[in-house]
Amino acid sequence: MLNRAIFEIGVEDLPPSEFDNIRAQLEEGLKKSMEKNDLNFLSMNIFISPRRFGAYIVGLPDKQPDKKEKRKGPPKKICFDGNNQPTKALEGFAKSQGVQVKDVKFENNDGAEYAYIESVKAGEPTKIILQNIIPELITNMNFAKSMRWGKGNYTFVRPVHWVLGLYNREILEFEIFDEKSSNKSYGHRFFGEEILITNPQTFFSELKKNYVIPLYEERIEVIEREIHELEEQNNIKISLEEHEDLIQEIAKMTEFPKGVVGSFDEKYLFLPPEIIIVTVRHHQRSFVAMKDGKVINKYIAFQDGFGRKGNVTNGYTRVINARLDDAAFYYEDDLKADIQKRLEDLKSITYQVELGNYREKCERISTLSSKIAEKLGFENLDVVKRAGLLCKIDIPSKVVYEFPELQGIMARIYLKHKGETEDVFLTAQEHYKPLSENDEISQNLVANLVSLADKIDDLVGYFGIGKIPSGSKDPFGLRRKAFGILRILISLDWDLNLKELIDLSEKTFVESGKSNISIKSVENELINFLSNRLETILEREKISKEAINSVLINIYKPLRAYLAAKSLDKFIKKEEFRDFIIAFQRVNNISKNHKSHEYNGRLFIEEEEKTLFQKYLEVKSHFENCLKKLDYDGAIESLIYLKENIDRYFDSIFVMSEDESIRSNRLGFLKSLSALFYEIGDVEKLYKG
């Protein structure tokens, strides 16, 4: 029969924000303690609900394995006297280990013999070990915010009310915060009662009888099942994918989730669906129902336990109607304000003290995005300028003040209502994309132009005032914005030079009166910051390390660096490319300290150098044409074509001629040849790593 253990810490209501922390600390701490004490097990389940957490462990051994111990004593040469009798050193060593002198053994160690005593230490029973490690693990847990209770002697996430501990049918005897362990647990706050657990196997079923589902994952399944059943019974639809975080939140707030369906006043359906969904969700953590793809005036709410459905839905409906009434007032009031009024309102909201207010920020975005659009040959610059200027128009609105999660969405709704073009109102919502490192970029070109300008303005602005992210702190989300810049450039094949964009942004700051923004002293840090993000993007695409290291030299041209890395990663695996790099290494090594690229083809004397020169001219033309078309595979293939001629050159030509003019001419040519590869990446990173 398998050994089983369970422990449960009963607490006052846990904050949902601590759930993941508690689960992680329990699982990691228990596994480490088990490993440290040589205790194997078959499975471990961490359970947590608002009023309890703990672990259920199955397949434990009866005790620790016995351990052989070997203790080293004095050297043999001092263990016996001239008559081969034991000395005091040997007798003392044997006595200290509790054995007779005759039990001492000798072994050779590094050329000398030493006394040894071997013994076997019996393993401790599993129950004893658990009684030690559980209280130590619990009392050493850390929380974002802890509480003190009683006389203030104890600090923990919440006051502890009971402790259960069982090893098979025996109580694990320990004490935490003056609470002695027992086999008692408690059911639901209102519907359950005190429970005597006689065996760890019955813990979960006994608690369910008392309206508690201890496993977090099981409560999520119950919530999803309840939603599906209510959908079928009421002919409505809820999008579980869009409400994944709300389902998790409800699972952290209930021990026995039970769904109910209610209705709010139909008159609020004139509101944009986003406002209805956020209002109902924000204030009542409830799911707005859909039918035939449209929001309807029904919702699914959850209670903890069961009760009189009528009373519960009446309470939910009363609150939801009141909140929707507020939202309707805010929305209708917001629609009355014209765009110019909103632009004026942006002046009163500080974006960042040293970077100005939101109106100034929007004007910079408008200017910068139109200049970027011009570089890309985009014709309708007025649309880009307008989209940039209005992209944050909803920030002064009452709805966004009440529901910040609707920022961007409300701008789209307001601008569409005011008759702006589709590019302008879509940009207002989508220029925030990508919202995370894994988020998609917008499908709208104008939104991407404005997004790029917005994010560059942030990077240049914050770096320009010295607010640079540290290893662990990034309060302005600049890493995410740097990822966004690179993702947009790479995804849309925009071959833009980052250095030029940074200079353009700095100039825009200065022209707008922000002469305090200076990027010169931190430009290297900014480029390294962007380089690290490009490195991460390439690593996620499983590009080889040497290919990544090689192309980062061209971070100013991120699209080209990205494409070069993808090509190098393919060629690095080919034997012909590895042979080429060995040959090219000779070109690079001999010329890298030569300062000039200048040479004169007419000064070439030997046949092999004339031949290499002709091949170089042919390859250079093809190579440059390939790069113009962003064809890095073709560019690398053209370089490989030089391999045989490079080998013959070094077999026949003595580069370091005593004649300085010949030597300098040859080095200048080889330097120019070597420079070709640096358009792809740092060739040294390919052969030096």
C-alpha positions as CSV (number, residue, x, y, z in Angstrom):
1,M,0.0,0.0,0.0
2,L,1.3,3.4,-0.9
3,N,2.2,5.8,1.8
4,R,0.4,9.2,1.6
5,A,0.8,12.5,3.4
6,I,-1.3,15.6,3.5
7,F,-1.1,18.9,5.2
8,E,-3.4,21.9,5.1
9,I,-3.0,25.4,6.5
10,G,-6.3,27.1,7.2
11,V,-6.2,30.9,6.9
12,E,-8.4,34.0,6.7
13,D,-9.3,35.0,3.1
14,L,-6.2,34.9,0.9
15,P,-5.6,37.8,-1.6
16,P,-5.9,36.4,-5.2
17,S,-2.6,38.1,-6.0
18,E,-0.7,35.7,-3.6
19,F,-2.1,32.5,-5.2
20,D,0.7,31.9,-7.7
21,N,3.3,32.9,-5.2
22,I,2.1,30.4,-2.6
23,R,1.7,27.6,-5.1
24,A,5.2,28.2,-6.5
25,Q,6.9,28.4,-3.1
26,L,5.1,25.3,-1.8
27,E,6.0,23.1,-4.8
28,E,9.6,24.3,-5.1
29,G,10.2,24.2,-1.3
30,L,8.7,20.7,-0.9
31,K,10.6,19.2,-3.8
32,K,13.9,20.7,-2.6
33,S,13.3,19.4,1.0
34,M,12.4,16.0,-0.3
35,E,15.5,15.8,-2.4
36,K,17.7,17.1,0.4
37,N,16.3,14.3,2.7
38,D,16.5,11.6,0.0
39,L,12.7,11.1,0.0
40,N,11.3,10.0,-3.3
41,F,7.6,10.2,-4.1
42,L,5.2,9.3,-7.0
43,S,3.1,12.5,-7.1
44,M,2.5,15.8,-5.4
45,N,-0.6,18.0,-5.6
46,I,-0.5,21.5,-4.4
47,F,-4.0,22.8,-3.5
48,I,-5.2,26.3,-2.7
49,S,-8.5,28.1,-2.2
50,P,-9.4,31.4,-0.5
51,R,-9.3,29.8,3.0
52,R,-6.7,27.1,2.8
53,F,-3.6,25.8,1.0
54,G,-1.4,22.7,1.4
55,A,-0.1,19.6,-0.4
56,Y,-1.0,16.0,-0.9
57,I,1.9,13.6,-1.5
58,V,1.6,10.0,-2.7
59,G,4.1,7.2,-2.9
60,L,6.5,8.1,0.0
61,P,8.9,5.5,1.4
62,D,8.6,4.3,5.0
63,K,11.9,6.0,5.8
64,Q,15.0,7.5,4.4
65,P,17.5,5.1,2.9
66,D,20.3,4.0,5.2
67,K,23.6,5.8,4.6
68,K,27.1,4.5,4.7
69,E,29.5,6.9,6.4
70,K,33.3,6.9,6.3
71,R,35.3,8.9,8.7
72,K,39.0,9.6,8.1
73,G,41.5,9.4,11.0
74,P,45.2,10.1,11.5
75,P,47.9,8.8,9.1
76,K,48.9,5.2,9.8
77,K,52.5,6.2,10.5
78,I,51.5,7.8,13.8
79,C,48.9,5.2,14.7
80,F,51.5,2.6,15.9
81,D,54.7,2.9,18.0
82,G,58.0,1.1,17.5
83,N,56.6,-2.0,19.0
84,N,53.6,-1.9,16.6
85,Q,51.3,-1.1,19.5
86,P,48.4,1.4,19.0
87,T,49.4,5.0,19.9
88,K,47.1,7.4,21.7
89,A,46.3,9.0,18.4
90,L,44.7,5.8,17.1
91,E,43.0,5.0,20.4
92,G,41.6,8.5,20.6
93,F,40.2,8.3,17.1
94,A,38.6,4.9,17.7
95,K,37.1,6.1,21.0
96,S,35.7,9.3,19.4
97,Q,33.9,7.2,16.9
98,G,32.6,4.7,19.5
99,V,34.4,1.6,18.1
100,Q,37.3,-0.7,19.2
101,V,40.8,-0.2,17.8
102,K,40.5,-3.5,16.0
103,D,37.6,-2.1,14.0
104,V,39.7,0.7,12.5
105,K,40.7,0.1,8.8
106,F,43.5,1.7,6.8
107,E,43.4,2.9,3.2
108,N,45.8,4.5,0.8
109,N,45.0,8.1,0.0
110,D,47.3,10.2,-2.2
111,G,50.3,8.1,-1.5
112,A,49.9,7.7,2.3
113,E,47.8,5.3,4.4
114,Y,45.2,6.8,6.8
115,A,42.9,5.3,9.4
116,Y,39.2,5.0,8.4
117,I,36.0,3.9,10.2
118,E,33.0,2.9,8.3
119,S,29.5,3.0,9.7
120,V,26.0,2.8,8.6
121,K,23.5,5.5,9.6
122,A,20.0,4.4,9.7
123,G,17.5,6.5,7.8
124,E,14.9,8.5,9.7
125,P,11.2,7.5,9.4
126,T,9.4,9.6,6.8
127,K,6.9,10.8,9.3
128,I,9.6,12.4,11.5
129,I,11.2,14.1,8.5
130,L,7.8,15.5,7.4
131,Q,7.1,16.8,10.9
132,N,10.4,18.8,10.6
133,I,10.3,20.1,7.1
134,I,6.6,21.2,6.9
135,P,6.7,23.9,9.7
136,E,10.1,25.1,8.5
137,L,8.9,25.5,4.9
138,I,5.6,27.3,5.9
139,T,7.2,29.7,8.4
140,N,9.9,30.6,5.9
141,M,7.5,31.6,3.1
142,N,7.6,35.2,1.7
143,F,4.7,37.4,0.6
144,A,4.3,40.8,-1.0
145,K,2.3,41.9,2.0
146,S,2.0,40.1,5.3
147,M,-0.2,40.5,8.3
148,R,0.4,40.4,12.0
149,W,-2.2,39.1,14.4
150,G,-2.8,38.4,18.1
151,K,-0.2,40.2,20.0
152,G,1.8,40.8,16.9
153,N,4.2,38.0,17.5
154,Y,3.6,36.3,14.1
155,T,3.8,37.5,10.6
156,F,2.2,35.6,7.7
157,V,0.2,36.2,4.6
158,R,-3.0,35.9,6.7
159,P,-3.7,34.8,10.2
160,V,-3.7,31.0,10.6
161,H,-6.8,29.3,12.1
162,W,-6.1,25.6,11.8
163,V,-3.4,23.2,10.7
164,L,-4.0,19.7,9.5
165,G,-1.3,17.1,9.0
166,L,-1.6,13.3,8.3
167,Y,0.8,10.6,7.4
168,N,-1.4,7.7,6.4
169,R,-3.7,7.4,9.4
170,E,-1.3,9.0,11.9
171,I,-1.3,12.7,12.8
172,L,1.9,14.6,11.8
173,E,2.6,16.4,15.0
174,F,4.0,19.9,14.6
175,E,3.0,23.4,15.5
176,I,2.8,26.6,13.4
177,F,2.0,30.0,14.9
178,D,0.6,28.5,18.1
179,E,-1.7,26.2,16.1
180,K,-1.1,22.5,16.8
181,S,-1.6,20.2,13.9
182,S,-4.6,17.8,14.0
183,N,-6.8,15.7,11.7
184,K,-9.5,18.4,11.7
185,S,-10.4,20.5,8.7
186,Y,-13.3,22.7,8.0
187,G,-15.9,22.9,5.2
188,H,-17.3,25.9,3.4
189,R,-17.6,29.1,5.5
190,F,-21.5,29.0,5.4
191,F,-22.5,25.6,4.2
192,G,-19.8,23.3,5.7
193,E,-18.9,22.0,9.1
194,E,-15.9,20.7,11.1
195,I,-14.5,17.5,9.4
196,L,-12.4,14.7,10.9
197,I,-10.0,13.4,8.2
198,T,-9.0,9.8,9.0
199,N,-6.9,9.2,5.9
200,P,-5.2,11.6,3.4
201,Q,-7.1,9.7,0.6
202,T,-10.4,10.9,1.9
203,F,-9.4,14.6,2.3
204,F,-10.7,15.8,-1.1
205,S,-14.0,13.9,-1.1
206,E,-14.8,14.9,2.5
207,L,-14.2,18.6,1.6
208,K,-16.4,18.3,-1.5
209,K,-19.2,16.9,0.7
210,N,-18.8,20.1,2.7
211,Y,-18.8,22.4,-0.4
212,V,-15.1,23.0,-0.8
213,I,-13.1,22.2,-4.0
214,P,-9.5,22.5,-2.8
215,L,-7.8,22.1,-6.1
216,Y,-7.5,25.4,-8.1
217,E,-7.4,23.7,-11.5
218,E,-10.6,21.7,-10.6
219,R,-12.5,24.9,-9.7
220,I,-11.5,26.3,-13.1
221,E,-13.0,23.2,-14.8
222,V,-16.1,23.6,-12.7
223,I,-16.5,27.2,-13.7
224,E,-16.1,26.4,-17.4
225,R,-18.5,23.5,-17.1
226,E,-21.1,25.7,-15.3
227,I,-20.8,28.3,-18.1
228,H,-21.3,25.7,-20.8
229,E,-24.4,24.3,-19.0
230,L,-25.9,27.8,-18.5
231,E,-25.1,28.6,-22.2
232,E,-27.1,25.6,-23.3
233,Q,-30.0,26.1,-20.9
234,N,-30.4,29.8,-21.9
235,N,-29.4,29.7,-25.5
236,I,-26.6,32.2,-25.0
237,K,-22.8,32.3,-25.7
238,I,-19.8,33.3,-23.6
239,S,-16.3,33.6,-25.1
240,L,-14.1,31.6,-22.7
241,E,-10.9,32.5,-24.6
242,E,-11.5,36.3,-24.0
243,H,-12.4,35.7,-20.3
244,E,-9.6,33.4,-19.3
245,D,-8.2,35.8,-16.7
246,L,-11.7,36.4,-15.3
247,I,-12.3,32.6,-14.9
248,Q,-8.9,32.4,-13.0
249,E,-9.9,35.3,-10.8
250,I,-13.2,33.7,-9.9
251,A,-11.4,30.4,-9.1
252,K,-9.2,32.4,-6.7
253,M,-12.2,34.0,-5.0
254,T,-14.5,31.0,-4.5
255,E,-14.3,27.5,-2.8
256,F,-17.4,26.2,-4.5
257,P,-18.2,28.2,-7.6
258,K,-21.8,28.1,-8.7
259,G,-23.1,30.1,-11.8
260,V,-26.3,32.0,-12.1
261,V,-27.9,33.8,-15.1
262,G,-29.3,37.3,-14.7
263,S,-30.5,40.2,-16.9
264,F,-29.8,43.9,-16.9
265,D,-32.0,46.6,-18.3
266,E,-32.3,46.3,-22.1
267,K,-32.1,50.1,-22.6
268,Y,-28.3,50.0,-22.0
269,L,-27.7,48.0,-25.2
270,F,-27.2,51.2,-27.1
271,L,-23.8,51.5,-25.5
272,P,-20.8,50.1,-27.4
273,P,-20.4,46.4,-26.5
274,E,-16.9,47.1,-25.1
275,I,-18.3,49.4,-22.5
276,I,-21.0,47.0,-21.5
277,I,-18.5,44.0,-21.2
278,V,-16.0,46.0,-19.2
279,T,-18.6,47.6,-16.9
280,V,-20.2,44.2,-16.1
281,R,-16.8,42.6,-15.7
282,H,-15.2,45.4,-13.8
283,H,-17.9,45.9,-11.2
284,Q,-19.4,42.4,-10.8
285,R,-16.8,40.0,-12.3
286,S,-19.5,38.6,-14.5
287,F,-19.6,37.4,-18.1
288,V,-21.8,39.3,-20.6
289,A,-23.7,37.0,-22.8
290,M,-23.8,37.1,-26.6
291,K,-26.4,35.8,-29.1
292,D,-26.0,35.6,-32.9
293,G,-22.6,37.5,-32.4
294,K,-24.2,40.4,-30.5
295,V,-24.1,41.4,-26.9
296,I,-27.5,40.9,-25.2
297,N,-28.8,42.0,-21.8
298,K,-28.0,38.7,-20.0
299,Y,-25.0,37.8,-17.9
300,I,-23.5,34.9,-16.0
301,A,-22.3,35.6,-12.5
302,F,-20.8,33.3,-9.9
303,Q,-21.5,32.9,-6.2
304,D,-19.4,31.0,-3.7
305,G,-21.7,28.0,-2.7
306,F,-25.3,27.8,-3.5
307,G,-28.3,29.9,-2.4
308,R,-31.5,31.4,-3.5
309,K,-30.8,32.3,-7.2
310,G,-33.4,35.0,-7.2
311,N,-31.8,37.0,-4.4
312,V,-28.4,36.6,-5.9
313,T,-29.3,37.7,-9.4
314,N,-31.4,40.6,-8.0
315,G,-28.3,41.8,-6.2
316,Y,-26.1,41.5,-9.2
317,T,-28.6,43.1,-11.5
318,R,-29.2,46.1,-9.2
319,V,-25.4,46.8,-9.2
320,I,-24.9,46.2,-12.9
321,N,-27.8,48.5,-13.8
322,A,-26.4,51.2,-11.6
323,R,-22.9,50.9,-13.1
324,L,-24.3,50.8,-16.7
325,D,-26.3,53.9,-15.9
326,D,-23.0,55.7,-14.9
327,A,-21.3,54.4,-18.0
328,A,-24.1,55.6,-20.3
329,F,-23.9,59.1,-18.7
330,Y,-20.1,59.2,-19.2
331,Y,-20.3,58.0,-22.7
332,E,-23.0,60.4,-23.8
333,D,-21.2,63.3,-22.1
334,D,-17.9,62.3,-23.9
335,L,-19.6,62.3,-27.3
336,K,-20.6,66.0,-26.8
337,A,-17.0,67.2,-26.7
338,D,-15.5,68.0,-30.1
339,I,-12.1,66.9,-31.2
340,Q,-10.5,70.4,-30.7
341,K,-11.7,70.4,-27.1
342,R,-10.2,67.0,-26.5
343,L,-6.9,68.2,-28.0
344,E,-6.9,71.2,-25.7
345,D,-7.7,68.9,-22.7
346,L,-4.6,66.8,-23.5
347,K,-2.5,69.9,-22.6
348,S,-3.7,69.6,-19.0
349,I,-2.5,65.9,-18.6
350,T,1.2,65.4,-18.0
351,Y,2.8,62.7,-19.9
352,Q,6.1,62.9,-18.1
353,V,7.4,66.1,-16.4
354,E,10.5,66.4,-18.5
355,L,8.9,65.2,-21.7
356,G,5.9,67.4,-21.5
357,N,2.1,66.9,-21.6
358,Y,0.1,64.6,-23.8
359,R,-0.7,67.2,-26.4
360,E,3.1,67.8,-26.9
361,K,3.6,64.0,-27.1
362,C,0.9,63.7,-29.8
363,E,2.4,66.5,-31.8
364,R,5.8,64.8,-31.7
365,I,4.3,61.5,-32.8
366,S,2.4,63.3,-35.6
367,T,5.7,64.9,-36.9
368,L,7.9,61.9,-36.5
369,S,5.4,59.4,-38.0
370,S,4.9,61.6,-41.1
371,K,8.7,61.9,-41.5
372,I,9.1,58.1,-41.2
373,A,6.3,57.7,-43.7
374,E,8.1,60.0,-46.1
375,K,11.2,57.9,-45.8
376,L,9.2,54.8,-46.8
377,G,7.7,56.6,-49.8
378,F,4.2,56.7,-48.2
379,E,2.1,59.2,-50.2
380,N,-0.8,60.1,-48.0
381,L,1.2,62.0,-45.3
382,D,-1.8,64.1,-44.2
383,V,-3.5,61.0,-43.0
384,V,-0.5,59.8,-41.0
385,K,-0.1,63.3,-39.5
386,R,-3.8,63.4,-38.5
387,A,-3.7,59.8,-37.1
388,G,-0.6,60.6,-35.0
389,L,-2.1,63.8,-33.6
390,L,-5.4,62.1,-32.6
391,C,-4.0,58.7,-31.4
392,K,-4.4,59.5,-27.7
393,I,-7.5,61.6,-28.0
394,D,-9.6,59.5,-25.5
395,I,-7.2,60.0,-22.5
396,P,-9.2,63.0,-21.1
397,S,-12.5,61.2,-21.6
398,K,-14.7,60.3,-18.6
399,V,-15.1,56.7,-19.8
400,V,-11.4,56.1,-19.9
401,Y,-11.0,57.8,-16.5
402,E,-13.5,55.3,-15.1
403,F,-12.3,52.3,-17.1
404,P,-8.6,52.7,-18.1
405,E,-8.6,49.3,-19.8
406,L,-10.8,51.0,-22.6
407,Q,-8.0,53.4,-23.6
408,G,-7.6,53.2,-27.3
409,I,-10.9,51.4,-27.8
410,M,-12.8,54.6,-26.8
411,A,-10.5,56.7,-29.1
412,R,-11.6,54.5,-32.0
413,I,-15.3,54.8,-31.1
414,Y,-15.1,58.6,-30.6
415,L,-13.2,59.3,-33.8
416,K,-15.4,57.1,-35.8
417,H,-18.4,58.9,-34.4
418,K,-16.9,62.2,-35.3
419,G,-16.5,61.1,-38.9
420,E,-12.7,60.6,-39.1
421,T,-11.3,58.2,-41.8
422,E,-10.9,54.5,-41.1
423,D,-7.1,54.8,-41.0
424,V,-7.3,57.5,-38.3
425,F,-9.8,55.8,-36.0
426,L,-8.2,52.4,-36.3
427,T,-4.8,53.9,-35.6
428,A,-6.1,55.3,-32.3
429,Q,-6.8,51.8,-31.0
430,E,-4.1,49.8,-32.8
431,H,-1.0,52.1,-32.5
432,Y,-0.5,50.5,-29.0
433,K,0.2,47.2,-30.6
434,P,2.2,45.0,-30.0
435,L,0.9,45.2,-26.5
436,S,3.2,42.4,-25.3
437,E,6.3,40.7,-26.6
438,N,4.2,38.0,-28.1
439,D,1.3,40.2,-29.4
440,E,0.8,40.6,-33.1
441,I,1.5,43.9,-34.8
442,S,-1.4,45.8,-36.4
443,Q,-2.6,45.0,-39.9
444,N,-3.1,48.7,-40.6
445,L,0.0,50.5,-42.1
446,V,-0.8,53.9,-40.7
447,A,-1.2,52.4,-37.2
448,N,2.2,50.8,-37.5
449,L,3.8,54.1,-38.6
450,V,2.3,55.9,-35.6
451,S,3.2,53.0,-33.3
452,L,6.8,53.2,-34.5
453,A,7.0,56.9,-33.9
454,D,5.3,56.6,-30.5
455,K,7.7,54.0,-29.3
456,I,10.9,55.7,-30.7
457,D,9.7,58.9,-29.1
458,D,9.5,57.0,-25.8
459,L,12.9,55.4,-26.1
460,V,14.7,58.6,-27.1
461,G,12.8,60.7,-24.6
462,Y,13.4,58.5,-21.5
463,F,17.0,57.7,-22.4
464,G,17.5,61.4,-23.2
465,I,16.5,62.4,-19.7
466,G,18.6,59.6,-18.1
467,K,15.7,57.3,-17.2
468,I,17.3,54.1,-18.5
469,P,16.0,50.7,-17.5
470,S,18.2,48.6,-15.2
471,G,18.5,44.9,-15.1
472,S,15.5,44.4,-12.9
473,K,13.6,47.6,-13.3
474,D,11.8,48.9,-16.3
475,P,9.0,51.2,-14.9
476,F,8.2,52.8,-18.3
477,G,8.0,49.4,-20.2
478,L,10.8,50.4,-22.6
479,R,11.8,46.8,-23.2
480,R,8.4,46.0,-24.6
481,K,8.5,49.2,-26.7
482,A,12.0,48.3,-28.1
483,F,10.6,44.8,-29.0
484,G,7.7,46.6,-30.7
485,I,10.0,48.8,-32.8
486,L,12.0,45.8,-34.0
487,R,9.0,43.6,-34.6
488,I,7.3,46.3,-36.8
489,L,10.5,46.9,-38.8
490,I,11.1,43.2,-39.4
491,S,7.5,42.1,-39.9
492,L,6.8,44.8,-42.5
493,D,10.3,44.6,-44.3
494,W,10.9,48.2,-43.5
495,D,14.6,48.7,-44.2
496,L,15.0,51.8,-42.0
497,N,18.2,52.9,-40.2
498,L,17.7,53.1,-36.5
499,K,20.4,55.7,-36.1
500,E,18.6,58.0,-38.5
501,L,15.3,57.4,-36.7
502,I,16.9,58.2,-33.3
503,D,18.4,61.4,-34.7
504,L,15.1,62.3,-36.3
505,S,13.3,61.8,-33.0
506,E,15.9,63.9,-31.0
507,K,15.6,66.7,-33.6
508,T,11.8,66.6,-33.2
509,F,12.2,67.0,-29.5
510,V,14.5,70.0,-30.0
511,E,12.2,71.6,-32.6
512,S,9.3,71.3,-30.2
513,G,11.2,73.2,-27.5
514,K,12.5,70.2,-25.5
515,S,16.2,71.1,-25.8
516,N,16.8,69.1,-22.6
517,I,16.7,65.8,-24.6
518,S,20.2,64.7,-25.5
519,I,20.9,61.2,-26.7
520,K,24.6,61.7,-27.5
521,S,26.0,60.7,-24.1
522,V,23.7,57.6,-23.9
523,E,23.6,56.5,-27.5
524,N,25.7,53.4,-26.9
525,E,23.5,52.4,-24.1
526,L,20.4,52.8,-26.3
527,I,21.9,50.9,-29.1
528,N,23.0,48.1,-26.7
529,F,19.5,48.1,-25.3
530,L,18.0,47.6,-28.8
531,S,20.8,45.1,-29.7
532,N,19.8,42.9,-26.7
533,R,16.2,42.9,-27.8
534,L,17.2,41.8,-31.3
535,E,19.3,39.1,-29.8
536,T,16.3,37.8,-27.9
537,I,14.1,37.8,-31.1
538,L,16.7,35.8,-33.0
539,E,17.2,33.4,-30.1
540,R,13.5,32.7,-30.0
541,E,13.8,31.7,-33.7
542,K,16.5,29.2,-32.8
543,I,19.2,31.0,-34.7
544,S,22.7,29.7,-33.9
545,K,24.7,31.8,-31.4
546,E,27.6,32.5,-33.8
547,A,25.2,33.8,-36.4
548,I,23.5,36.1,-33.9
549,N,26.8,37.4,-32.5
550,S,28.0,38.0,-36.0
551,V,25.0,40.2,-37.2
552,L,24.6,42.4,-34.1
553,I,27.3,44.6,-35.5
554,N,24.6,45.8,-37.9
555,I,22.0,46.6,-35.3
556,Y,21.4,50.1,-36.9
557,K,19.8,48.2,-39.8
558,P,17.7,45.7,-37.8
559,L,15.8,44.2,-40.9
560,R,19.2,43.6,-42.6
561,A,20.7,42.1,-39.4
562,Y,17.7,39.8,-39.0
563,L,17.8,38.6,-42.6
564,A,21.6,38.1,-42.5
565,A,21.2,36.0,-39.3
566,K,18.6,33.8,-40.9
567,S,20.9,33.3,-44.0
568,L,24.0,32.7,-41.9
569,D,22.2,30.2,-39.8
570,K,21.5,28.1,-42.9
571,F,25.0,28.5,-44.4
572,I,26.9,27.8,-41.2
573,K,25.8,24.1,-41.4
574,K,27.3,23.7,-44.9
575,E,30.8,22.4,-45.4
576,E,31.5,24.7,-48.4
577,F,30.7,27.7,-46.2
578,R,32.9,26.6,-43.3
579,D,35.8,26.1,-45.9
580,F,35.1,29.6,-47.2
581,I,35.3,31.1,-43.7
582,I,38.7,29.5,-43.1
583,A,39.9,31.0,-46.4
584,F,38.3,34.4,-45.6
585,Q,39.9,34.4,-42.1
586,R,43.3,34.8,-43.8
587,V,42.0,37.8,-45.7
588,N,40.5,39.4,-42.6
589,N,43.4,38.6,-40.2
590,I,46.2,40.0,-42.4
591,S,44.3,43.2,-43.3
592,K,42.4,44.1,-40.1
593,N,45.1,46.4,-38.7
594,H,45.7,48.1,-42.0
595,K,44.0,51.5,-41.9
596,S,43.2,52.2,-45.5
597,H,40.9,50.6,-48.1
598,E,42.8,52.3,-50.9
599,Y,44.6,50.3,-53.6
600,N,45.4,50.6,-57.3
601,G,44.6,47.6,-59.6
602,R,47.4,48.6,-62.0
603,L,50.0,47.9,-59.3
604,F,49.1,44.2,-59.1
605,I,52.1,42.2,-60.4
606,E,51.4,38.5,-60.0
607,E,48.9,36.6,-62.1
608,E,47.1,35.2,-59.0
609,E,46.5,38.7,-57.5
610,K,45.2,40.0,-60.9
611,T,42.8,37.0,-61.1
612,L,41.5,37.5,-57.6
613,F,41.0,41.2,-58.3
614,Q,38.9,40.4,-61.4
615,K,36.8,37.9,-59.4
616,Y,36.4,40.4,-56.7
617,L,35.0,43.0,-59.2
618,E,32.6,40.4,-60.5
619,V,31.5,39.3,-57.1
620,K,31.2,42.8,-55.6
621,S,28.8,43.8,-58.3
622,H,26.6,40.8,-57.8
623,F,26.9,41.0,-54.0
624,E,25.7,44.6,-53.9
625,N,22.8,43.8,-56.2
626,C,21.8,41.0,-53.9
627,L,21.9,43.2,-50.8
628,K,19.8,45.9,-52.6
629,K,17.2,43.2,-53.0
630,L,17.7,42.0,-49.4
631,D,18.8,38.7,-50.9
632,Y,21.3,37.6,-48.2
633,D,21.4,33.9,-49.5
634,G,22.5,35.2,-52.9
635,A,25.0,37.6,-51.3
636,I,26.7,34.9,-49.3
637,E,26.7,32.5,-52.2
638,S,28.5,35.1,-54.3
639,L,31.2,35.5,-51.6
640,I,31.7,31.7,-51.5
641,Y,32.6,31.9,-55.2
642,L,35.8,33.7,-54.2
643,K,37.1,30.8,-52.1
644,E,39.3,29.0,-54.7
645,N,40.9,32.3,-55.9
646,I,41.6,33.4,-52.3
647,D,43.4,30.0,-51.6
648,R,45.5,30.3,-54.8
649,Y,46.3,34.0,-53.9
650,F,47.8,33.1,-50.5
651,D,49.6,30.0,-51.9
652,S,51.5,32.3,-54.4
653,I,51.5,35.8,-53.1
654,F,53.7,37.2,-50.3
655,V,51.5,40.0,-49.1
656,M,54.0,41.6,-46.7
657,S,56.5,42.6,-49.5
658,E,59.5,44.6,-48.5
659,D,58.4,47.2,-51.1
660,E,56.1,49.4,-49.0
661,S,54.0,50.6,-52.0
662,I,53.3,47.0,-53.1
663,R,52.6,45.8,-49.5
664,S,50.3,48.8,-48.8
665,N,48.5,48.2,-52.2
666,R,47.9,44.5,-51.4
667,L,46.7,45.2,-47.9
668,G,44.3,47.9,-49.1
669,F,42.8,45.5,-51.6
670,L,42.5,42.7,-49.0
671,K,40.9,45.2,-46.6
672,S,38.3,46.1,-49.3
673,L,37.7,42.4,-49.9
674,S,37.2,41.8,-46.2
675,A,34.8,44.7,-45.9
676,L,32.3,42.9,-48.1
677,F,31.6,40.4,-45.4
678,Y,31.0,43.1,-42.8
679,E,27.9,44.1,-44.7
680,I,26.5,40.7,-43.6
681,G,28.1,40.6,-40.1
682,D,31.3,40.4,-38.1
683,V,33.3,37.6,-39.8
684,E,35.5,37.2,-36.7
685,K,32.5,36.1,-34.7
686,L,32.2,33.2,-37.1
687,Y,35.7,31.8,-36.5
688,K,36.5,33.1,-33.1
689,G,33.0,32.7,-31.6
